[in-house]
Amino acid sequence: MTPTGEPAGPMAHPETAYPVEAYDPEGPPPALPPGHGGIAVHVWCPPEARRHTLAPMVGVDGRPATYGFGRALIVVPAGERLVEVQYVEPQRSMMVTVGEGQVVPVEYAASYDAVASGSLGTGPQRPRGRMPLAAALAFTVGIVLLCCYGTVVPFILAGDVPPLALMLAPVVGLAAGGLFLLFWFRRRRR
């Protein structure tokens, strides 16, 4: 298994209508039948998202072709082709023009979280969903701080703590949590 969690070899769907072959972009060009071209699919997932990301299915023209993570070449007749990536329901789709003897690269990067859909395109793609995840974590930390604020304040009010300090405590807590998450995500990105 490679560092990005990709298995080796083709990922042909059992119900595929197209020939699916292993594909190495560094290797020699594939031999394609006359009147056909290829869609070189690269489906990957960030390593930190592997534990909650399902393996997507890639379809061409409404029919399943591949599933899982890795690289594969889908041999299709030349012309306009609809490429779709889906889990249970379609997530992303795009039209590609495949010329005779031509290989069109298509990359799908799964998202960091289970809520956002991934990125699909003909060039290198960046995973999506990191900021919604950070916002969800910051929101959760904020709710916890507000709950603590409601239970701790009566004890603090019995002392000589100024009211302004009581009002600023949750704001400072949220800011500190947000900065921690920001630095943590930046450190993980390197």
C-alpha positions in Angstrom: 0.0 0.0 0.0 1.3 3.4 -0.9 1.4 6.3 1.6 -1.9 7.7 0.3 -3.6 4.4 0.9 -4.0 3.4 -2.7 -4.2 -0.3 -3.7 -2.2 -1.4 -6.8 -3.9 -2.5 -10.0 -7.2 -1.8 -11.7 -10.5 -1.5 -9.8 -13.0 -2.8 -12.3 -16.6 -2.8 -11.1 -18.3 -6.2 -11.5 -21.0 -4.6 -13.7 -18.7 -2.5 -15.9 -19.5 -2.1 -19.6 -16.0 -0.9 -20.4 -12.6 -2.6 -20.4 -10.6 -1.5 -17.3 -6.9 -1.9 -17.2 -4.1 -1.1 -14.8 -2.6 2.3 -15.6 0.8 3.8 -14.8 1.2 7.4 -16.0 5.0 7.0 -15.9 4.9 3.9 -18.0 4.6 3.4 -21.8 1.3 4.6 -23.4 -1.4 1.9 -23.5 -2.4 0.2 -26.7 -5.9 1.3 -27.5 -8.3 -0.3 -30.1 -9.1 1.7 -33.2 -11.9 4.3 -32.6 -11.3 4.2 -28.8 -9.6 6.4 -26.2 -9.0 6.1 -22.5 -9.9 7.8 -19.3 -7.1 7.5 -16.8 -8.8 7.7 -13.5 -6.9 8.5 -10.3 -9.1 8.2 -7.2 -7.4 9.0 -3.9 -8.1 10.0 -0.3 -6.1 11.9 2.3 -4.5 9.4 4.7 -6.1 11.0 7.8 -9.6 10.6 6.2 -9.2 6.9 5.3 -10.9 5.6 8.4 -14.3 7.2 7.6 -14.2 7.5 3.8 -16.0 4.9 1.7 -14.5 3.7 -1.6 -16.2 5.7 -4.3 -17.5 4.3 -7.6 -16.6 6.0 -10.9 -19.1 5.7 -13.7 -18.9 6.6 -17.4 -22.1 7.6 -19.3 -24.3 6.4 -16.5 -22.7 2.9 -16.2 -20.4 1.8 -13.4 -16.7 1.4 -14.4 -14.4 1.3 -11.4 -14.6 1.4 -7.6 -12.1 2.0 -4.8 -8.9 4.0 -4.5 -6.0 3.8 -7.0 -5.4 4.3 -10.7 -7.1 2.6 -13.7 -7.6 3.1 -17.4 -11.1 2.9 -18.7 -11.2 2.2 -22.4 -14.1 4.0 -24.1 -15.2 4.8 -27.6 -13.9 8.2 -28.8 -16.3 11.2 -28.2 -18.0 13.1 -25.3 -18.2 11.1 -22.1 -19.9 11.9 -18.8 -17.6 10.9 -15.8 -19.4 10.6 -12.5 -18.1 9.8 -9.0 -20.5 8.6 -6.4 -20.9 6.8 -3.1 -24.6 6.1 -2.6 -25.7 8.9 -4.8 -23.8 11.0 -7.3 -21.2 13.4 -5.8 -19.4 15.0 -8.7 -19.6 14.8 -12.5 -17.9 16.3 -15.5 -17.9 16.0 -19.3 -14.7 15.0 -21.0 -13.8 14.7 -24.7 -11.9 11.6 -25.5 -10.1 11.5 -28.9 -9.2 8.4 -30.8 -5.9 7.0 -29.3 -6.0 9.8 -26.6 -5.8 9.2 -22.8 -7.6 11.9 -20.7 -6.5 12.1 -17.1 -9.2 12.5 -14.5 -8.5 12.8 -10.8 -10.9 12.6 -7.8 -9.7 13.6 -4.3 -12.1 12.4 -1.6 -12.9 15.0 1.1 -11.4 15.2 4.6 -14.8 14.6 6.2 -17.9 12.6 5.4 -20.1 15.7 4.8 -18.3 17.4 1.9 -18.1 15.9 -1.5 -14.6 15.5 -3.1 -13.0 17.4 -5.9 -13.1 16.1 -9.5 -11.1 17.5 -12.5 -8.6 16.8 -15.2 -5.6 18.1 -13.3 -4.3 17.5 -9.7 -7.1 18.0 -7.2 -7.0 19.1 -3.5 -9.3 17.4 -1.0 -12.1 19.5 0.3 -13.8 19.7 3.7 -11.1 20.7 6.0 -12.6 24.1 6.9 -16.1 22.7 7.6 -14.4 20.1 9.9 -12.5 22.9 11.7 -15.7 25.0 12.0 -17.6 22.0 13.5 -14.8 21.4 16.0 -14.7 25.0 17.0 -18.5 25.0 17.4 -18.4 21.9 19.6 -15.7 23.5 21.7 -17.7 26.7 22.0 -20.8 24.7 23.2 -18.8 22.9 25.8 -17.4 26.3 27.0 -20.8 27.8 27.2 -22.1 24.8 29.2 -19.2 25.2 31.6 -19.8 29.0 31.7 -23.4 28.3 32.9 -22.3 25.9 35.7 -19.2 27.7 36.9 -20.4 31.3 36.9 -22.5 31.1 40.1 -19.4 29.9 42.0 -17.3 32.7 40.4 -20.0 35.3 41.2 -19.7 34.6 44.8 -16.1 35.9 44.7 -14.6 39.2 43.6 -14.3 38.5 39.8 -15.2 41.5 37.6 -18.2 40.9 35.3 -16.2 41.9 32.2 -13.8 39.0 32.9 -16.8 36.7 33.1 -18.1 37.9 29.7 -14.7 37.6 28.0 -13.9 34.1 29.3 -16.0 32.2 26.6 -14.7 34.5 23.9 -11.1 33.9 24.9 -11.8 30.2 25.1 -13.2 30.1 21.6 -10.4 32.2 20.2 -7.8 29.9 21.9 -9.6 26.8 20.6 -9.8 28.2 17.1 -6.1 29.2 17.0 -5.2 25.7 18.3 -7.2 24.1 15.5 -5.7 26.5 12.9 -2.1 25.7 13.9 -2.9 22.0 14.2 -4.3 21.8 10.7 -1.4 23.8 9.2 1.1 21.5 10.9 -0.7 18.4 9.6 -0.7 19.9 6.0 3.1 20.0 5.8 
